[in-house]
């Protein structure tokens, strides 16, 4: 099969680029695959981070055609016409926010005029975490150009049916992020990061308000006199940094935190996950999370709020804990239980049994099955 993937991809950074790299590497085993990515993903004024480009020698590079401009309709038309001429059997998109819907939808409509190309959308989200007026209309515009949908959680599937009730879709859980390599001994990782505390938990990824880092700070304040615990925060601020600094000071958490508030290069990710005992996701809102799949790659238990599809992957009491969202007290109790009952080894053993369910081979097989049914 001839496949074109249109998405954020190398050399752009972040979880979606990593996802596309791993998807490409699996699909190319059996198919002819081309990846088209952005030369301008966001206008600078809309990008909250410091850089949109991946760096580091350990980055897994895939061949990409760098030519999409997210805000130039003439560019969309040109790319749509080229894909129409190329006549791929399948055009795959990775979708996570309505900002891209006009660009993606326009290209898809033009490409499909060849009467051969089918369009499949892999949905991280259907309804965004941080909602704005017009989101639903933009998403409908894009989704009406698609033939198939892959949803990464049951919550996303529910949201899909709100937008497109008749959608041909398949629920395929997010595969494991193996791009970061194997784990490193905990003692080696702690030495590498210069962490000398015995008990450490991890909050990883871009810091946005819906991810609930402030809730985790309140949780840490409840625990600081009960257990000698350090919270590792590893990720770049994508929201108001000053708000979090003030909360750290107010709650007296400075000595209980290990803060690295920059983008974490691919080569360093393994050290943060390997150094911790458990990963914490105190989210206010979520559909699914690639962080869970990174944690699974490193065989790390996850303690998370009960939002979106997190409970579909984290087995409560077996591979981690699921707690009520926006409840620092309950989250604190779960973390304390994890340590007082020495659950780490048991949870790691259970995670080992679960890993096989989330392979990239199974994910791509699921895509082909969906197309056969359609």
C-alpha positions, -999 to 999 in steps of 0.1 A, spaced: 0 0 0 11 35 -8 7 57 23 12 94 30 14 107 66 7 144 71 15 156 106 40 171 130 71 150 126 109 151 127 127 176 129 98 191 150 99 181 186 74 166 211 52 136 216 33 137 183 66 138 163 78 108 183 45 90 176 48 96 139 84 84 139 74 51 155 44 47 133 65 53 102 91 28 113 64 1 117 44 9 85 75 11 63 81 -26 70 52 -36 47 42 -4 28 56 25 8 54 55 32 60 92 28 58 117 57 49 154 50 55 178 79 55 215 87 80 242 77 58 265 99 38 246 125 26 276 145 31 313 141 57 324 166 31 345 185 10 314 191 38 291 202 43 291 240 76 272 241 112 282 234 118 261 203 98 240 179 128 220 167 141 187 181 178 186 191 203 161 202 223 134 184 202 105 198 170 117 181 156 90 158 155 106 124 130 97 97 128 110 61 103 139 60 92 164 33 92 197 52 67 220 34 34 226 52 26 262 63 -2 260 88 -15 295 80 -11 298 43 -41 286 23 -22 288 -10 3 264 5 -25 240 14 -39 240 -21 -4 233 -36 2 204 -12 -33 190 -18 -28 191 -56 6 173 -52 -9 145 -30 -38 142 -55 -12 136 -83 8 112 -61 -24 91 -56 -15 74 -22 -40 47 -12 -42 62 23 -36 97 37 -31 95 75 -34 126 98 -26 129 135 -51 153 150 -50 170 184 -63 206 181 -88 226 159 -61 251 149 -50 227 122 -84 217 109 -86 243 81 -52 233 68 -58 195 71 -93 196 58 -85 216 27 -56 194 18 -77 163 23 -106 175 1 -82 184 -28 -63 151 -25 -95 130 -25 -105 144 -59 -83 117 -75 -111 92 -65 -84 68 -50 -70 83 -18 -88 75 15 -83 96 45 -77 83 81 -75 105 111 -57 93 143 -74 113 171 -55 123 201 -84 145 210 -116 155 193 -126 182 218 -95 200 230 -85 204 266 -84 242 264 -115 250 245 -123 281 223 -152 293 203 -154 277 169 -136 245 179 -165 223 170 -172 239 136 -135 236 126 -133 200 137 -165 191 118 -150 207 86 -119 185 88 -137 153 100 -162 155 71 -133 150 47 -123 117 64 -132 81 57 -118 64 88 -109 73 124 -86 57 149 -93 68 185 -68 64 213 -93 61 241 -130 54 247 -135 90 258 -122 102 224 -146 77 208 -175 92 227 -164 127 216 -160 116 180 -197 104 179 -208 138 191 -191 154 161 -197 126 135 -222 100 147 -217 77 117 -179 77 118 -162 45 108 -138 41 136 -117 17 157 -104 21 193 -67 13 193 -49 21 226 -18 44 224 12 21 217 43 23 239 68 51 234 100 31 229 118 59 212 136 68 244 154 35 247 158 12 277 158 22 313 189 29 334 196 17 369 179 40 394 212 47 412 229 56 380 200 79 369 199 97 403 237 102 401 234 116 365 207 141 376 224 148 409 194 137 430 203 124 464 168 117 478 157 82 484 120 85 474 112 104 442 81 109 421 79 124 386 57 149 368 68 149 332 59 169 301 48 204 291 33 223 320 -2 234 310 -30 244 334 -52 214 326 -24 190 337 -29 200 373 7 206 385 -8 231 411 -29 202 424 3 181 428 20 210 446 -9 210 471 -6 172 474 31 175 481 24 201 508 1 175 525 29 149 524 60 169 533 57 163 570 47 126 566 74 113 542 108 124 529 97 127 493 110 148 464 89 157 433 108 159 400 92 183 376 106 179 342 90 199 314 87 233 298 62 259 310 34 264 284 13 285 309 19 312 334 52 303 351 48 330 378 17 314 391 35 282 399 65 300 414 42 319 438 25 286 448 58 269 455 68 298 478 33 299 495 34 262 503 70 261 513 80 234 487 114 247 475 134 220 493 109 192 482 113 199 445 137 191 417 128 215 389 140 213 353 116 236 335 130 233 300 122 209 271 138 176 280 160 163 251 153 128 239 186 115 252 178 126 287 143 113 291 154 79 303 172 93 333 141 111 346 119 81 343 145 57 356 153 79 386 117 80 399 96 54 418 63 64 402 49 89 377 21 112 388 -6 126 364 -28 150 385 -47 161 353 -80 181 355 -88 169 320 -75 143 296 -85 119 268 -54 97 270 -18 105 277 15 95 260 32 100 293 15 68 305 31 49 276 65 64 283 61 53 319 51 18 307 82 16 285 103 22 316 81 -1 337 71 27 360 38 27 380 15 56 374 -7 74 399 -33 94 380 -66 113 383 -96 96 369 -101 116 337 -106 105 301 -91 72 292 -63 70 318 -82 44 337 -83 22 306 -46 18 307 -37 21 344 -51 -8 363 -61 5 397 -43 -13 425 -23 -34 400 -1 -11 378 -8 21 397 -36 40 413 -65 60 399 -79 88 422 -106 114 421 -96 144 400 -88 177 417 -85 160 450 -51 166 466 -60 147 498 -69 115 479 -38 118 457 -17 122 488 -32 91 503 -25 71 472 12 82 471 16 75 508 0 40 503 23 33 474 53 38 497 40 25 530 29 -8 514 60 -11 493 40 -14 461 67 -6 435 80 -41 429 45 -56 426 33 -29 402 64 -33 381 59 -70 378 23 -64 367 33 -38 342 57 -63 326 27 -85 319 7 -56 302 34 -43 279 27 -67 250 -8 -53 245 6 -20 233 29 -28 205 32 -8 173 27 -40 152 -8 -44 168 -16 -8 162 -8 -8 125 -26 -42 121 -56 -25 136 -55 3 110 -55 -22 82 -84 -41 98 -104 -9 100 -99 -3 63 -108 -38 53 -141 -35 72 -148 -1 57 
